[in-house]
Amino acid sequence: MARCLKGESTPEDDMMLQDLLSSDPGMKEEYDLFRSLVQNECNTQLNGDSSEAHLQKKFDRITRRLKEEGSL
């Protein structure tokens, strides 16, 4: 999933993810929500960071929140 979100996935990664998401509608919904959050965060002001550094900070923040909520 992470490679797909970062645009670094191979065609095989994309196929595996699509198979997973098509077999689990709940996971697809969560993935779509997460993808939209990541994309929205990438489109915000970067505050001097490279886009990769900015995305990493946002990803770390989301991961930390999910761990705190017990969802990860």
N, C-alpha and C positions, 0 to 999 in steps of 0.2 A: 504494500500500500504506500509506504513512504516513498519508494522510487517513483511510483505513478504520480503521487502528489507533487514531487519535485521535478517531474518531467524527465526523469532519468531511466525510465522503465524500458525494457526490451519488449518486442512483440509478444514473447512468451509470458512475460510478467503481466502484460495487459490482458492476455487471454485468461490466465489463471485468476486474475482479479475479477474479470467479468463473469467467469464461471462461478466463483465464490459468491459474488453479489447477486447473481441471478438465482442461486439456490437458497438465498436467505434474504427475504425482503426487508427484515428489520435491520440487518447489517448494511444493506444498500442504502436505506434511509439515513443511518448514522454516517456512512461514508460520504453521501452527498452533502449532508450538513457540514461535516468536517471539511470537505473540499471547498465548500462555499466560504467557510470561515477563513481558511488558509488563503484563498484567492482574494477575499476582501481585505485581509490584513496586508497582503503583498501590495495592494493598490493604495495603501495609506502612505503618509509621508515617511521617508526612511530615516530622518534625523541624522544624516551624515553616514549611516551605515551602508555597506553594499547591500544589494537586494538579498544576497545569500545570508549575510549576517543578520539582517532584519528578519528574514523568514525563520532562521534558526532560533532567534530570541522568542519569536511568537510561538513556534512549535514547542520550545521548552516551557513556556508559560502555560500553554494548553495542556501539555503532558503533566505538569505539576498540579494543575487544577483537577485533572482527571484522577490522579493518584490521591489527592486530598479528599475527593468525593468517594473514593473507593471503586471508581469505575475502571481503573486500570491496574 
